[in-house]
Amino acid sequence: MQSIARSFGLLWDGLFLQRDAYAHMRDDDNPFVEGLFILVLLGVLLAVAGIIGTTLEWASSPNLNTVRDVVLNNLQNMEWYRSMQLAPGGESTFLQIWNGIWNAFASMAPSPVRSLAGIITRPLALIVFWLVFGSLAYLFARVFGGKGTLNQTLGATALASGPQLLTLVTVLPFVTIAGLGTWTLLCSYMALRTVHDLSWPRAVFAVLLPPLIIGLVIGLIVSAVLAVGIAVAAASFGGGM
């Protein structure tokens, strides 16, 4: 229990850019293990808060089946719908499209059952991003003359997840938090300056380059997937014709 309280204390200090917190992670016996422990705790806490928030939002939302019936009844009472019924297959085609749109909408509605998966996915997402970002930040910090090790960099950048603590207020239905990305970059900047003893311009570049590269890689992957999907669809339509 004491280690848990200490870990959240470090996260809280890191959130407010306290240099001593980042120095503590830098000088820890095993910064990587400490950082991993912190992120697992944070991920589980955020997942539990997400489950509570989703449950409250679900409980305060109108019944989806009732909403669906009301909207559909109103559409069916319109003049254009009656005209469409006269066309062969018009009504069945509309209902197929309507059901597809509604099912997609319903899949995004609050679901306490689906939110349970966050117990696993939330810590995992934090850890994966931490490892990728921390490794890239270490490489760029060393390129710019940094003195720290990868172990120290990962330990300190784990505290850059501190702003995620602010998302705990989303336990209240329909509440969102903005600006977390910018705050996280500021925390990462403090981590790299503390670990690698970089000047502020070099620390800024070392912090900004990793997300740019991550975004570029994701963009290339999405573009490749879309290109393959379009090619497959075109081949399917071409074969059908």
N, C-alpha and C positions, 0 to 999 in steps of 0.2 A: 504493500500500500504506500509505503514511503517513497519507493522508486517511482510509482505512478504519479504521486503528487509532485515529485521533483521534476519529472518529465514535462508535466503540464505547466509547471512553473517556468521551465526553460522556454517552452513554446510561447507562453504569455510574454516573457521578457523579449524573446525574439520578435514577436509581433510588434512591439514598440521600439524595435531597433536598438535594443540594449547591447552594446558591444561585448559586455562581460559574458552574456549568454553564448554568443558565437565563439568567444575565446575559450569558454568552458568546453564546448564541443570539440574545438580544435585540439585542446590539450587532454582530452579524455583518453583513457587507456585503449579503448577501441571505439572510435567515433562512428564507424559504420554500424556496429551492433546497436549502439545507443540511438543513432538516427533511425534505424529500422524499427526499434522498439517504440520510439516516439510516433512514427507514422502509423504503425499498427494500432496503437492506442487511439490516435486521432481519427483514423478511419472508422474504427468501431464506434467511437462516440458520435461521429457525424452520421453514421448509418442508423444508429438508434434514434438520433434526433430526426432523421429523415423519415423513419417509420412512424414516429409519433406525429410529425407534421402531416404526412400523407394521410394517416388515419383521421386526423382532425379535419383535413380538407375534404376527404371522402365523406365523413359524417355530416359536414355542413353543405355538401353539394346536393342539388336536386337529383331525384332518381332518373338515370339515363333513359330507361325504357319509357318513362312518362314523357320526358322531353322529346324522345324520338316520335312517339305517337302523336303528340300535339303538333310538331312541325310537319310531319307527313300528312296529317289530316288537313292542315291549313293549305298545304301544297295541292292536295287532291281536290280542294274546293275552289281552286282558281280556274279561270276560263281556259287558259292555255293547256291545263292538264286534261280537261274534258276534250279539247280538240285533239290532243295527242292520243287519247284512247281510241279515237276513230281510225288512226293509222294502224296497219297490220304490224303487230309486234311492238308497237310504240310503248305501251304500258309496261310490258315485261322488260324491255330494254332499259327504261327509266328506273325500274325497281332494282335491276341488277347494279346500275351505276350508283343509285342511292344507297343500297346496302354496302357497296364497297367503300363509298365515302364515309358512311356512318361507322362502319367497323374500324376504319383507320382513325376516325375521331375518338371512338370509344377506347381504342388501345392506348391513347394518350391521357385518358382520364385517370385521376388518382386511384390507386389500387393498393390497399394495405398488404395484400398477398404478394404482389410483385415487388413491393418495396423491401420485403425480407431479404431479397437477393443482395441488397446493399451491404449486408454484414460481410459478404465476401468481396463484392465488386468494388466497394468504396476504398477499403484499405489497399486492394490490389492496384487500383488505378493510381492512387497516391504513390505507391512504391515504384510502379513502372515509370511514371513521369519523373520521379525523383532520380532514379538510376540513369535515365536517358539524359535529363537536363544536367544532373550533377557531373556526369562523365564528360559531356561536351563542355560544360563550364570549366572543368579542370583542365581540359586540353587547351582551351583558349587562354586561360589564366597563365598556363605555363608558357604558351607562345608569347604572351606579353610580359614575360619575366617573373611570373609568380614563383613563390618558394615553397608552397604547401604541397602535401601529398594528396593522392586521390582519396585515401581513407579520411583525411581531415576535411577535404572538400565535401564529401558526401555527408559527413557528420554535421557540418555547419549548414549546408544547404537544406538539410532536413528541417531546420528551424524556419526556413523560408515558407513552409506550409502553415506557419502560425496564423496568417490572415484567414485561413479556413475556419478558425474558431468563431469568427464573426457570423458564419453561416448558421450557427446554432439558433439564431433568432428566427430562422425560417421554419422552426417548429410551429410558429404561428401560421395559420392558413393564409395563403396568397401573399406572403411576405417574401421579397427578394432583396439581395444585396448586390450593389454595383461597385466597381473599382477594385475588386480583389486582385485582378491580374497586375495592375500597376503597383499595388501594395506588396504583392509577392515579389515583383522584380526589385523593389526597394530593399526588401529583406535579403534577397539573393545578392544584391550589390554589397550589403553590409557583410554578408558571409564571406564573399570573395576578398574584400578588402582586409578583413580580419585574418583570414587563413593565409593569403598569398602576399600580404603587405604591398598591394598594388596602389599606384596613384589613382585618383578618382577617374580620370579619363579612360585609363586602361581597364579599370574595374567595370566601368559602364559598358565598354565594348565587349568585355568577356561575359557580361550578363545578357546583353541584347542579342548577340550572335546565335546562341543556342536556340531560342524560340524561333528565330528567323529560319534557321536550318530545319528545325522540326516542322514548321509550317510549310516550308518548301517541299520537304519529303512527303508530307501528307497530301499536299496539293498534287504532286506528281502521281502518287498512288491513286487518288480519286480520279484524276484525269485518265490514267491508264484503265481503271475499272470501267469508267464511262465509255471510253473508246472501244473496249472489248464488248461491252453491252450493246453499243450501237451497231458494231460489226455483226454480232450474233443476231440481233433483231433484223438487220438488213438482209442477212443471209437467209433467215427464216422466211421473211416476206418474199424474198426473191425466189426461194425454192417453192413457196406456195403458189406463186404466180406462174 
